[in-house]
Amino acid sequence: MSDRVRTSNAGPEDGVRLRATKFLHRNARYVFPAPAFLVVGLIIVYPVFYTGWMSLQEWFASSLTPPKFIGAANYHKILTGDPRFTEAFFRTIYFTVIAVTIETCLGVSMAVLFNREFWGKGLVRTLSILPMMATPTAISLIFVMMYHPTLGVMNYLLTVVGLPAWTWTYSSKTALYAIALVDVWEWTPLIMLIALAGLAALPKEPYESALIDGASQWQCFWHITVPLLRPTLIVAILFRAIDALKTFDIIFVMTQGGPSNASETINILLFNQAFSYFNMGYASSMAVALFSIILGICLILMKVRRVGW
């Protein structure tokens, strides 16, 4: 009787509230994640589609004219008519290969070392990951001072051991290598941590069997450790390759793409096109091209991880 009285006394607002409550209960799995999907859409998805749309336009932000649709003309220019982009592309790949290769070799070597027990292992391991914790911009500014041809400590250390002074970032022949050295110094600990986690998960039985059969330490490493560690190493290389391909901060702070465009990667060229020349349409097409390059390399590495090397 009381339920009938409450139902009969319910007003229009109570009915709306009741229907809304039932709707939320039935569609809770869609309603609650909706704000997160909306935020992700506004922050990530919309800029991606807007960049793709802008890459089909010709528009200078410094002009008063609206964007003009030109189709794939920007991409045609990238592929055939812009030697500066071609040079930046190969320079980006070259920088990535150098940095990631050295980081992988050093990182795996450090992981093998720290996988053994020795006095002070925890302290040394903690000190070795400190470069990864620093801000890339701050590290770049420090290396700018260290690379100074007359006042920098790097050339002083070279003269101490009897080597000639180097030009570092002040020459087009050595600038890219000097920047790669900064990247190696900062991000080798990341490879080391990932490889160290992989080593800790490896089974001990294959090593015991190999030692019984008379295998050396090097044979155990090459024929057991490396094959078992391959999936972990591919993941580490994938992370570092993505990051190295889009390196911007240390290059911009140290050389801004110079001298003579010797360290101008795709990211630096893209930045100059967008914020120095205000060519937003062409810069957007470069951003799409860089995304395609990174996606292609990721797919290759993922394929290698599945089928092996």
PEZI-V518278 format. One record per helix or strand of 2 or more residues. SS is the DSSP state (helix for helix, strand for strand). FROM is the first residue (numbers start at 1). LEN is the number of residues. If there is no record, write none. Layout:
BEGIN
ss:SS from:FROM len:LEN
ss:SS from:FROM len:LEN
END
This chain:
BEGIN
ss:helix from:2 len:8
ss:helix from:12 len:15
ss:helix from:28 len:27
ss:strand from:57 len:2
ss:strand from:68 len:2
ss:helix from:73 len:9
ss:helix from:83 len:32
ss:helix from:121 len:8
ss:helix from:130 len:4
ss:helix from:136 len:11
ss:helix from:153 len:8
ss:helix from:168 len:3
ss:helix from:175 len:26
ss:helix from:205 len:8
ss:helix from:217 len:29
ss:helix from:249 len:6
ss:helix from:266 len:10
ss:helix from:280 len:28
END
